[in-house]
């Protein structure tokens, strides 16, 4: 029997606002516990929330980038449940009037295009973080009140691989839109995974389970592979799937039951009386739409047209916004944008992956790369020297012209000197000269190599070749 | 000099201080003596910090010596225990907030502080402002200064008793369903509930967020106007506060009511109201007519539904607002608990009183899945109808005249076992909160038992000047007729 899989994701994306959603506290990661807190985000008696307008803006930008309908009227609601990491024991969220409805994300799977539907995007506040010690527990409220956007998909995803592609594509769009840092290690993107399977002969969806609080894409992938298999096995052996919440145990590589549906909360939603509804007029939405950043697809086309790059190269560069931004910055300062791309596609990506670094970690500035290309194009340095300089720039940064000068790496283009060295190479290697004259043209390469060696690799190879030919052929 | 502090109103105190005939320190000192002498029988205050008040008073005297002319410089005020004052306790008359010290000033406190006010103490109330008699305080029952075995009303019963009993020049209260106007009426002082959004709620411990307002409780209408002028205005920290200029309320007051049209809602003059109350209010209406107002009978057809609507919406909001009292971050935490659920259960069982528990349970019920639409949603629809009733009559009327309560103050313990009867006493006050309009309670008579009776003046949203004008002119006329 074949089974069909339906997966829907609820992705929580932390917005990159400077301050929290309802107070002025900072949102930075890694501060000592309970240092980014105030009476408002601690839920002290008498305090009131005040909406951070940037959070609204970023959520709308995300909606526009995903093709959602932006609600001209939306509101906030209280979602009630008790938990020690919830300062007010209700979360300010959006129930029936979210900021954004609908939309989609395009993914590519096995070379085929597929569209994953977005149901809605709403805005809510994050909660604190509990830590358990022996015999007691502590709560850090630094994270409480940081704005989160919840993006809910349709159950359009049909495999673990598709889920992975969706998350990668979504992250790319969020980064392009600059609405989130999307830093997974800092918990900027977390998701709940809903999954069901059914025999292919059945049209209605099977009973779903929900895997809560996944914070890595790899984890989502692994948990889904397990969960799909678990559900299929259960159906095969005639068992019922229970509607339940499960937890992924990455060490054991299995999902574990947390609670079944019957004991789930009644959240008792009602409109938040402390906040006014969000009314967005169409002028405001259009203003924000006009400011939208270019998405990867459009940028790729433009790179091909504007910089004359092959489509493949443009595709690689735009995959990562940081890489594409770096490229553009360097290309703008260079007369040879194709050469910039060549350096980034080869040396830069190789060194980054070899050393496990991100673009942001390296000292080399885009203008340094442009400078390096200029030195090569003007024949100031030859290509092997250029690679050496690139290595220095990558590790230490700096001005390539200065490095070339300081280390005496400029190409030897002095024809008197080279003439002398060519003569010496001919004298020192009579057999090669003989080989050449007897028709073994490759012998010339050996002689060029000898001259290069004498100049410690700095000679202009083209000039050496010309001088040799003149002498040997003449 | 000998200060007759028990008869001193705010206006007179300002004049004394401005004229230099007494210092703020002397004034506060006299007040503290009065509280010491009187409060053991009234129990209007939960706490009084004499040293801190005298220090604030001396600072005010120094500021005056260096030329400050802040409008309330050196004036002592009493604050209902539900409003946060930095460094003071804010127990909301509940055991669950034991040990809590507020880390911040409510916006109104900040404004009054900037205007020079001195904060003397915290007044008793029904726990979390839930009640109409101040019998629901975890820290003792406040008594009515006009008759010691009667309730002062509630929930701002401590503030009303302090003002009426000469233990405060003026006080702050909060009004969610009548909690300023009803105790003012029971004790015989003036109480003003501003329009929803006129005064910032930031720092007012929330009972029902869409209904709560802070307001002044004073000896005279003029004093209420003077305090409101300082308290009102937009606050960025309260999204429900309106960004609209604050009129100079004191300068809107006059001696007559010529050109004003006042409505009498027929639903507020019905059988079931105590005849002495009915007579006193009708006499007050007659007085207003003599002052030049045109009196018209009008109708607010949805009045009958107001109490039910109120107790659904208020308890629903309260059930969420009071969820934060869980023992995790501040206040009382039960000992010997085994897990968070156990901690919540025991902390809240020990910390909350019976009325608060009743309302949390009621509010939780009306929001529960399966009941939400039948109760909460329906109540919101009726609330809209009640608001529209008022909007319609205010197209024609400048203000409405009604009783504040169906009866004068009742005896302590008389209704404590019958919450429903107690709730029905709010019938004339809750509609104003549901509609978001403003309301004033002004003394208009005394029953044969010597208990005060209040006249309620209701005005359109953000037209506090209308009700202050009516209340002031009436108050002057009544004083003249008593003297004359």
Interface residues (C-beta under 8 A of the other chain):
Chain A: X39 X42 X43 X44 X45 X46 X47 X48 X49 X50 X51 X78 X80 X82 X83 X84 X87 X88 X89 X90 X139 X266 X268 X269 X270 X273 X274 X275 X276
Chain B: X83 X84 X90 X92 X97 X100 X102 X103 X104 X106 X201 X202 X203 X204 X205 X206 X208 X209 X210 X236 X237 X238 X239 X240 X316 X317 X319 X320 X323 X324 X326 X328 X329 X330 X340 X341 X344 X364 X367 X368 X369 X372 X376
